[in-house]
Amino acid sequence: MDSLIRGNGQLYTQASCLNLCVQQNVINICKCLPTSIEDSLLTRPEYTNLDFCENGDFEKMVCQFKIEKQQLDGSLNCDCPTPCNEIVYTKTLSSRTWPHDEYLRQFLMVKVCAKNLTSASDACKKYKENPKTFDGSSVVDNFLAVNIYFEDVNYEVITESAKYDEFQVLASVGGTLGLFVGASVLSFVEIIQVILEVFIYLCKRRVRKNEVQQIHLGGSVINEKA
């Protein structure tokens, strides 16, 4: 879905992906073209022989409605993940009456009548007769001014990163292994120390036993000579 949107030169958004998913499901299941079909699907050769779903076939219209309802219910299987980068603009609308009567007579009507527009010929004829008393209520609805302002020139960047990346995992595993290996080495050294101390103790004990035996033997020899 992402490749189809990007291949058509469009910026990927979750809304466009869902819309394209619904259209493809309508085409594949209902065998007709939805009204709001994308140009990328309409130009496909395999879809050129299909009619629109709202072309008088009630069953196809109902089929399209069911698929659209599935998308609203969340039961339609569409692989449309959240994009990594997305620009969202919040909108605030405000309006007021425009243009003012004086501005209409002194500026707008002069510009419009100078262009000799056929659609404004009647209004320009009345305006040229007496510009000061011209009633602009008949043409005021034909003018519209749109001003777009940025609410705030600052922007907020929200980034999402993994709590543990590859290096942190390796560092944690290495630290844990180092702790266990260190403890194992200390335990092994302590065991060797205990064995050496026991061996030394036994050797000293044996040496003392031999000395005691020699002393006893020496005393016996002296008594025999006496």
C-alpha positions as CSV (number, residue, x, y, z in Angstrom):
1,M,0.0,0.0,0.0
2,D,2.8,2.3,0.9
3,S,4.7,1.6,-2.3
4,L,1.5,2.2,-4.4
5,I,1.0,5.6,-2.8
6,R,4.7,6.7,-3.1
7,G,4.9,5.3,-6.6
8,N,2.1,7.6,-7.6
9,G,4.1,10.6,-6.4
10,Q,1.9,11.2,-3.3
11,L,3.1,11.7,0.3
12,Y,2.2,8.8,2.5
13,T,-0.4,9.4,5.2
14,Q,-2.5,7.0,7.2
15,A,-5.7,8.6,5.9
16,S,-4.7,8.2,2.2
17,C,-3.6,4.6,2.9
18,L,-7.0,3.7,4.5
19,N,-8.9,5.4,1.7
20,L,-6.9,3.4,-0.9
21,C,-7.4,0.2,1.0
22,V,-11.2,0.7,1.0
23,Q,-11.2,1.4,-2.7
24,Q,-9.2,-1.7,-3.5
25,N,-11.5,-3.8,-1.4
26,V,-14.6,-2.4,-3.1
27,I,-13.0,-3.2,-6.5
28,N,-11.9,-6.7,-5.6
29,I,-15.1,-7.7,-3.7
30,C,-17.9,-5.7,-5.3
31,K,-16.4,-5.8,-8.8
32,C,-17.2,-2.1,-9.4
33,L,-15.4,1.2,-9.1
34,P,-16.1,3.5,-6.1
35,T,-17.0,7.1,-6.8
36,S,-14.0,8.6,-5.1
37,I,-11.5,6.3,-6.8
38,E,-7.9,7.4,-7.0
39,D,-6.3,8.1,-10.3
40,S,-3.6,5.6,-9.6
41,L,-6.3,2.8,-9.6
42,L,-8.5,4.3,-12.3
43,T,-5.7,4.2,-14.9
44,R,-5.0,0.5,-14.3
45,P,-5.8,-1.6,-17.4
46,E,-7.5,-4.4,-15.4
47,Y,-10.1,-1.9,-14.0
48,T,-11.0,-0.1,-17.3
49,N,-13.9,-2.5,-18.0
50,L,-15.5,-2.0,-14.6
51,D,-18.5,0.3,-14.0
52,F,-19.0,2.6,-11.1
53,C,-20.9,1.1,-8.1
54,E,-23.5,3.9,-8.2
55,N,-24.4,3.2,-11.8
56,G,-27.9,1.9,-11.0
57,D,-26.9,-1.5,-9.5
58,F,-28.4,-1.6,-6.1
59,E,-26.5,-4.7,-4.9
60,K,-23.1,-3.2,-5.8
61,M,-24.1,0.0,-4.0
62,V,-24.9,-2.0,-0.9
63,C,-21.7,-3.9,-1.2
64,Q,-19.7,-0.7,-1.3
65,F,-21.6,0.6,1.7
66,K,-20.8,-2.5,3.7
67,I,-17.1,-2.3,3.0
68,E,-17.0,1.4,4.0
69,K,-18.9,0.6,7.2
70,Q,-16.3,-2.1,8.0
71,Q,-13.6,0.5,7.7
72,L,-15.4,2.8,10.1
73,D,-15.9,-0.1,12.5
74,G,-12.3,-1.1,12.3
75,S,-13.0,-4.6,11.1
76,L,-11.5,-4.1,7.6
77,N,-8.0,-5.5,7.4
78,C,-5.9,-2.6,6.2
79,D,-2.1,-2.5,6.7
80,C,-1.7,1.2,7.3
81,P,0.8,1.9,10.0
82,T,1.4,5.3,11.5
83,P,4.1,7.2,9.4
84,C,7.4,8.0,11.0
85,N,7.0,11.7,10.0
86,E,3.7,13.5,9.6
87,I,2.8,17.1,9.5
88,V,-0.6,18.0,11.1
89,Y,-2.1,21.4,10.9
90,T,-4.8,22.5,13.2
91,K,-7.5,24.8,11.8
92,T,-9.4,27.7,13.3
93,L,-12.0,29.5,11.3
94,S,-13.3,33.0,11.8
95,S,-15.4,35.2,9.5
96,R,-16.8,38.6,9.2
97,T,-18.8,40.7,6.6
98,W,-16.6,41.8,3.7
99,P,-16.2,44.0,1.8
100,H,-17.2,47.3,3.3
101,D,-19.5,49.5,1.2
102,E,-16.9,52.2,0.8
103,Y,-14.2,49.7,-0.1
104,L,-16.6,48.1,-2.6
105,R,-17.4,51.3,-4.4
106,Q,-14.0,53.0,-4.4
107,F,-11.8,50.0,-5.1
108,L,-13.3,46.7,-6.0
109,M,-15.9,47.9,-8.5
110,V,-13.2,50.0,-10.2
111,K,-11.0,46.9,-10.7
112,V,-13.9,44.7,-11.8
113,C,-15.3,47.1,-14.3
114,A,-11.9,47.8,-15.8
115,K,-11.6,44.1,-16.8
116,N,-14.9,44.3,-18.8
117,L,-16.2,41.0,-17.5
118,T,-19.5,39.9,-19.2
119,S,-20.9,38.5,-16.0
120,A,-20.5,41.9,-14.3
121,S,-21.7,44.0,-17.2
122,D,-25.1,44.9,-15.5
123,A,-23.5,45.8,-12.2
124,C,-20.8,47.9,-13.9
125,K,-23.4,49.8,-15.9
126,K,-25.3,50.8,-12.7
127,Y,-22.0,51.6,-11.1
128,K,-20.9,53.9,-13.9
129,E,-24.2,55.8,-13.9
130,N,-23.6,57.0,-10.3
131,P,-20.7,55.5,-8.3
132,K,-21.6,57.3,-5.1
133,T,-25.1,56.0,-4.8
134,F,-24.3,52.5,-6.2
135,D,-26.0,49.7,-4.1
136,G,-23.5,47.0,-3.7
137,S,-25.8,44.5,-1.9
138,S,-26.5,42.7,-5.2
139,V,-22.9,42.0,-5.9
140,V,-21.3,41.8,-2.4
141,D,-21.8,38.0,-2.3
142,N,-19.6,37.6,-5.3
143,F,-16.5,38.8,-3.4
144,L,-14.5,36.7,-1.0
145,A,-11.2,37.3,0.7
146,V,-9.3,34.5,2.4
147,N,-6.5,35.3,4.9
148,I,-4.3,32.4,6.1
149,Y,-2.3,33.0,9.3
150,F,0.0,30.7,11.2
151,E,-1.1,30.5,14.8
152,D,2.4,30.0,16.0
153,V,5.7,30.1,14.1
154,N,7.3,27.7,16.6
155,Y,7.1,24.0,16.0
156,E,7.3,20.9,18.2
157,V,9.3,17.9,17.3
158,I,8.3,14.6,19.0
159,T,10.8,11.7,18.6
160,E,10.3,8.2,19.7
161,S,13.3,6.0,20.5
162,A,13.8,2.6,21.9
163,K,14.5,2.4,25.6
164,Y,17.1,-0.3,25.0
165,D,19.1,-0.2,21.8
166,E,21.7,-2.8,20.7
167,F,24.6,-1.2,22.5
168,Q,22.7,-0.8,25.8
169,V,21.6,-4.5,25.6
170,L,25.2,-5.6,25.0
171,A,26.4,-3.4,27.8
172,S,23.8,-4.7,30.2
173,V,24.6,-8.4,29.3
174,G,28.3,-7.7,29.5
175,G,27.9,-6.1,32.9
176,T,25.8,-8.9,34.2
177,L,28.2,-11.6,32.9
178,G,31.1,-9.7,34.4
179,L,29.4,-9.7,37.8
180,F,28.8,-13.4,37.7
181,V,32.3,-14.2,36.3
182,G,33.8,-12.0,39.0
183,A,31.9,-13.7,41.7
184,S,32.8,-17.1,40.2
185,V,36.5,-16.2,40.2
186,L,36.4,-15.0,43.8
187,S,34.6,-18.2,44.9
188,F,37.2,-20.3,43.0
189,V,40.1,-18.4,44.6
190,E,38.5,-18.8,48.1
191,I,38.1,-22.6,47.5
192,I,41.7,-22.9,46.5
193,Q,42.7,-20.9,49.6
194,V,40.7,-23.2,51.9
195,I,42.3,-26.3,50.3
196,L,45.8,-24.8,50.7
197,E,45.1,-23.9,54.3
198,V,43.7,-27.4,55.0
199,F,46.8,-28.9,53.3
200,I,49.2,-26.7,55.2
201,Y,47.4,-27.5,58.5
202,L,47.6,-31.3,57.8
203,C,51.3,-31.0,56.9
204,K,52.1,-29.1,60.1
205,R,50.1,-31.5,62.1
206,R,52.0,-34.5,60.6
207,V,55.3,-32.8,61.2
208,R,54.5,-32.2,64.8
209,K,53.4,-35.8,65.2
210,N,56.7,-37.0,63.8
211,E,58.6,-34.7,66.2
212,V,56.6,-36.0,69.1
213,Q,57.3,-39.6,68.1
214,Q,61.0,-38.9,67.8
215,I,61.1,-37.4,71.2
216,H,59.4,-40.5,72.7
217,L,61.8,-42.7,70.9
218,G,64.8,-40.7,72.1
219,G,63.6,-41.0,75.8
220,S,63.2,-44.8,75.4
221,V,66.8,-45.2,74.2
222,I,68.2,-43.2,77.1
223,N,66.3,-45.4,79.6
224,E,67.6,-48.6,78.1
225,K,71.2,-47.4,78.3
226,A,70.7,-46.5,81.9
